[in-house]
Amino acid sequence: MMRFALSLARREFVRFIRQPQRVVGSIGQPLLFWAFLGAGLTPSFNPPGMEGMTYLEYFYPGVLMMLILFASIFSTITVIEDRDQGFLQGVLVAPVPRLSIVVGKVGGAAAIAMFQALILLIAAPFIGLMPGIGGSLMVVAALALTSLGFAGLGFSIAWTMKSTAGFHAIMMVFLFPLWLLSGALFPMNNVPAWLDFVMTINPVTHALNVVRGPFYEAPGALFSSGEWLTSLAVLLAWVVLVLWLSVKRVNKREMGAKPSAATA
């Protein structure tokens, strides 16, 4: 099973690397978003408790989250393309567990997202974010978990979609607000009560907290912080849930048309 899953994951990654325009677009869009918004909003960014922090620094973990979201979600769109080209039908009839399909496709999408996130992490020291070795490993681990969550969510949605246009529409209406309401663009301080509630139950908010924490706190302090541990627990539960939904969806056989009375 693992050999088959690794083959699928490798196919996804190689397909991505062989499209240079896709690589440049996936990394360039978050970078431009970060640079323009960071430069424009830094003069007016002065929330309570964050004195001295520029918007470039505050927005950096949010840009990492944005890159993970877009890279993971757009990578799972290959599920629809593979179905249209007949490749997925061949995979479904292969004598391998269907779990390997989920592991391969989700793992490949997560690997693509991590590849891009690691490139963007090079910018961290230039804005004063320099976690130690332990903190850096925690950031990478948090990004890996988040990429699995987004890839699993994207896979479970893409599996049910019939066209790439429909998938893009769902992503913009449903998935993009998850990022907008995660604290990536603005702090949760002094927001209306209803918005605070929505952001608190948003799993991406907790994923962002887990990613942001190691940039400012030592690993020992984070593992003794109830707030950070709660966000970590929510992130783990979210990843397990979306992967379970993906496996359940793949294992569900499509029902054929009910026979008519004449042919029964």
Secondary structure as a PSIPRED ss2 file (coil, helix, strand):
# PSIPRED VFORMAT (PSIPRED V4.0)

   1 M C   1.000  0.000  0.000
   2 M H   0.000  1.000  0.000
   3 R H   0.000  1.000  0.000
   4 F H   0.000  1.000  0.000
   5 A H   0.000  1.000  0.000
   6 L H   0.000  1.000  0.000
   7 S H   0.000  1.000  0.000
   8 L H   0.000  1.000  0.000
   9 A H   0.000  1.000  0.000
  10 R H   0.000  1.000  0.000
  11 R H   0.000  1.000  0.000
  12 E H   0.000  1.000  0.000
  13 F H   0.000  1.000  0.000
  14 V H   0.000  1.000  0.000
  15 R H   0.000  1.000  0.000
  16 F H   0.000  1.000  0.000
  17 I H   0.000  1.000  0.000
  18 R C   1.000  0.000  0.000
  19 Q C   1.000  0.000  0.000
  20 P H   0.000  1.000  0.000
  21 Q H   0.000  1.000  0.000
  22 R H   0.000  1.000  0.000
  23 V H   0.000  1.000  0.000
  24 V H   0.000  1.000  0.000
  25 G H   0.000  1.000  0.000
  26 S H   0.000  1.000  0.000
  27 I H   0.000  1.000  0.000
  28 G H   0.000  1.000  0.000
  29 Q H   0.000  1.000  0.000
  30 P H   0.000  1.000  0.000
  31 L H   0.000  1.000  0.000
  32 L H   0.000  1.000  0.000
  33 F H   0.000  1.000  0.000
  34 W H   0.000  1.000  0.000
  35 A H   0.000  1.000  0.000
  36 F H   0.000  1.000  0.000
  37 L H   0.000  1.000  0.000
  38 G H   0.000  1.000  0.000
  39 A H   0.000  1.000  0.000
  40 G H   0.000  1.000  0.000
  41 L H   0.000  1.000  0.000
  42 T H   0.000  1.000  0.000
  43 P H   0.000  1.000  0.000
  44 S H   0.000  1.000  0.000
  45 F C   1.000  0.000  0.000
  46 N C   1.000  0.000  0.000
  47 P C   1.000  0.000  0.000
  48 P C   1.000  0.000  0.000
  49 G C   1.000  0.000  0.000
  50 M C   1.000  0.000  0.000
  51 E C   1.000  0.000  0.000
  52 G C   1.000  0.000  0.000
  53 M C   1.000  0.000  0.000
  54 T C   1.000  0.000  0.000
  55 Y H   0.000  1.000  0.000
  56 L H   0.000  1.000  0.000
  57 E H   0.000  1.000  0.000
  58 Y H   0.000  1.000  0.000
  59 F H   0.000  1.000  0.000
  60 Y H   0.000  1.000  0.000
  61 P H   0.000  1.000  0.000
  62 G H   0.000  1.000  0.000
  63 V H   0.000  1.000  0.000
  64 L H   0.000  1.000  0.000
  65 M H   0.000  1.000  0.000
  66 M H   0.000  1.000  0.000
  67 L H   0.000  1.000  0.000
  68 I H   0.000  1.000  0.000
  69 L H   0.000  1.000  0.000
  70 F H   0.000  1.000  0.000
  71 A H   0.000  1.000  0.000
  72 S H   0.000  1.000  0.000
  73 I H   0.000  1.000  0.000
  74 F H   0.000  1.000  0.000
  75 S H   0.000  1.000  0.000
  76 T C   1.000  0.000  0.000
  77 I C   1.000  0.000  0.000
  78 T H   0.000  1.000  0.000
  79 V H   0.000  1.000  0.000
  80 I H   0.000  1.000  0.000
  81 E H   0.000  1.000  0.000
  82 D H   0.000  1.000  0.000
  83 R H   0.000  1.000  0.000
  84 D H   0.000  1.000  0.000
  85 Q H   0.000  1.000  0.000
  86 G C   1.000  0.000  0.000
  87 F H   0.000  1.000  0.000
  88 L H   0.000  1.000  0.000
  89 Q H   0.000  1.000  0.000
  90 G H   0.000  1.000  0.000
  91 V H   0.000  1.000  0.000
  92 L H   0.000  1.000  0.000
  93 V C   1.000  0.000  0.000
  94 A C   1.000  0.000  0.000
  95 P C   1.000  0.000  0.000
  96 V C   1.000  0.000  0.000
  97 P C   1.000  0.000  0.000
  98 R C   1.000  0.000  0.000
  99 L H   0.000  1.000  0.000
 100 S H   0.000  1.000  0.000
 101 I H   0.000  1.000  0.000
 102 V H   0.000  1.000  0.000
 103 V H   0.000  1.000  0.000
 104 G H   0.000  1.000  0.000
 105 K H   0.000  1.000  0.000
 106 V H   0.000  1.000  0.000
 107 G H   0.000  1.000  0.000
 108 G H   0.000  1.000  0.000
 109 A H   0.000  1.000  0.000
 110 A H   0.000  1.000  0.000
 111 A H   0.000  1.000  0.000
 112 I H   0.000  1.000  0.000
 113 A H   0.000  1.000  0.000
 114 M H   0.000  1.000  0.000
 115 F H   0.000  1.000  0.000
 116 Q H   0.000  1.000  0.000
 117 A H   0.000  1.000  0.000
 118 L H   0.000  1.000  0.000
 119 I H   0.000  1.000  0.000
 120 L H   0.000  1.000  0.000
 121 L H   0.000  1.000  0.000
 122 I H   0.000  1.000  0.000
 123 A H   0.000  1.000  0.000
 124 A H   0.000  1.000  0.000
 125 P H   0.000  1.000  0.000
 126 F H   0.000  1.000  0.000
 127 I H   0.000  1.000  0.000
 128 G C   1.000  0.000  0.000
 129 L C   1.000  0.000  0.000
 130 M C   1.000  0.000  0.000
 131 P C   1.000  0.000  0.000
 132 G C   1.000  0.000  0.000
 133 I H   0.000  1.000  0.000
 134 G H   0.000  1.000  0.000
 135 G H   0.000  1.000  0.000
 136 S H   0.000  1.000  0.000
 137 L H   0.000  1.000  0.000
 138 M H   0.000  1.000  0.000
 139 V H   0.000  1.000  0.000
 140 V H   0.000  1.000  0.000
 141 A H   0.000  1.000  0.000
 142 A H   0.000  1.000  0.000
 143 L H   0.000  1.000  0.000
 144 A H   0.000  1.000  0.000
 145 L H   0.000  1.000  0.000
 146 T H   0.000  1.000  0.000
 147 S H   0.000  1.000  0.000
 148 L H   0.000  1.000  0.000
 149 G H   0.000  1.000  0.000
 150 F H   0.000  1.000  0.000
 151 A H   0.000  1.000  0.000
 152 G H   0.000  1.000  0.000
 153 L H   0.000  1.000  0.000
 154 G H   0.000  1.000  0.000
 155 F H   0.000  1.000  0.000
 156 S H   0.000  1.000  0.000
 157 I H   0.000  1.000  0.000
 158 A H   0.000  1.000  0.000
 159 W C   1.000  0.000  0.000
 160 T C   1.000  0.000  0.000
 161 M C   1.000  0.000  0.000
 162 K C   1.000  0.000  0.000
 163 S C   1.000  0.000  0.000
 164 T H   0.000  1.000  0.000
 165 A H   0.000  1.000  0.000
 166 G H   0.000  1.000  0.000
 167 F H   0.000  1.000  0.000
 168 H H   0.000  1.000  0.000
 169 A H   0.000  1.000  0.000
 170 I H   0.000  1.000  0.000
 171 M H   0.000  1.000  0.000
 172 M H   0.000  1.000  0.000
 173 V H   0.000  1.000  0.000
 174 F H   0.000  1.000  0.000
 175 L H   0.000  1.000  0.000
 176 F H   0.000  1.000  0.000
 177 P H   0.000  1.000  0.000
 178 L H   0.000  1.000  0.000
 179 W H   0.000  1.000  0.000
 180 L H   0.000  1.000  0.000
 181 L C   1.000  0.000  0.000
 182 S C   1.000  0.000  0.000
 183 G C   1.000  0.000  0.000
 184 A C   1.000  0.000  0.000
 185 L C   1.000  0.000  0.000
 186 F C   1.000  0.000  0.000
 187 P C   1.000  0.000  0.000
 188 M C   1.000  0.000  0.000
 189 N C   1.000  0.000  0.000
 190 N C   1.000  0.000  0.000
 191 V C   1.000  0.000  0.000
 192 P C   1.000  0.000  0.000
 193 A H   0.000  1.000  0.000
 194 W H   0.000  1.000  0.000
 195 L H   0.000  1.000  0.000
 196 D H   0.000  1.000  0.000
 197 F H   0.000  1.000  0.000
 198 V H   0.000  1.000  0.000
 199 M H   0.000  1.000  0.000
 200 T H   0.000  1.000  0.000
 201 I H   0.000  1.000  0.000
 202 N C   1.000  0.000  0.000
 203 P H   0.000  1.000  0.000
 204 V H   0.000  1.000  0.000
 205 T H   0.000  1.000  0.000
 206 H H   0.000  1.000  0.000
 207 A H   0.000  1.000  0.000
 208 L H   0.000  1.000  0.000
 209 N H   0.000  1.000  0.000
 210 V H   0.000  1.000  0.000
 211 V H   0.000  1.000  0.000
 212 R H   0.000  1.000  0.000
 213 G H   0.000  1.000  0.000
 214 P H   0.000  1.000  0.000
 215 F H   0.000  1.000  0.000
 216 Y H   0.000  1.000  0.000
 217 E C   1.000  0.000  0.000
 218 A C   1.000  0.000  0.000
 219 P H   0.000  1.000  0.000
 220 G H   0.000  1.000  0.000
 221 A H   0.000  1.000  0.000
 222 L H   0.000  1.000  0.000
 223 F C   1.000  0.000  0.000
 224 S C   1.000  0.000  0.000
 225 S C   1.000  0.000  0.000
 226 G H   0.000  1.000  0.000
 227 E H   0.000  1.000  0.000
 228 W H   0.000  1.000  0.000
 229 L H   0.000  1.000  0.000
 230 T H   0.000  1.000  0.000
 231 S H   0.000  1.000  0.000
 232 L H   0.000  1.000  0.000
 233 A H   0.000  1.000  0.000
 234 V H   0.000  1.000  0.000
 235 L H   0.000  1.000  0.000
 236 L H   0.000  1.000  0.000
 237 A H   0.000  1.000  0.000
 238 W H   0.000  1.000  0.000
 239 V H   0.000  1.000  0.000
 240 V H   0.000  1.000  0.000
 241 L H   0.000  1.000  0.000
 242 V H   0.000  1.000  0.000
 243 L H   0.000  1.000  0.000
 244 W H   0.000  1.000  0.000
 245 L H   0.000  1.000  0.000
 246 S H   0.000  1.000  0.000
 247 V H   0.000  1.000  0.000
 248 K H   0.000  1.000  0.000
 249 R H   0.000  1.000  0.000
 250 V H   0.000  1.000  0.000
 251 N H   0.000  1.000  0.000
 252 K C   1.000  0.000  0.000
 253 R C   1.000  0.000  0.000
 254 E C   1.000  0.000  0.000
 255 M C   1.000  0.000  0.000
 256 G C   1.000  0.000  0.000
 257 A C   1.000  0.000  0.000
 258 K C   1.000  0.000  0.000
 259 P C   1.000  0.000  0.000
 260 S C   1.000  0.000  0.000
 261 A C   1.000  0.000  0.000
 262 A C   1.000  0.000  0.000
 263 T C   1.000  0.000  0.000
 264 A C   1.000  0.000  0.000
